[in-house]
Amino acid sequence: MRDTVGQNNKEAAVTAAFVMVVFVVAFAAAAALGAAQASTPIPAEVLQLTQLGPALALGGGAAVAAWPRPGS
């Protein structure tokens, strides 16, 4: 008999950790892009680079999730 409760708890913990990492990376990327905004010739009225922070975090998270793992 499989231990589905233990497996579900492990999957939930991995999912929660993944969400937290993406959340932290999104904040860090938005902060870095916000700091870089001043050094670019792009006016903030046209495009705010901080909006790209969450997209970068989700793109990176998707790449990590799709990366083949050894033994899988």
HELIX and SHEET records of a PDB file:
HELIX    1   1 THR A    4  GLN A   37  1                                  34    
HELIX    2   2 LEU A   49  LEU A   52  5                                   4    
HELIX    3   3 GLY A   53  ALA A   66  1                                  14    
END                                                                             
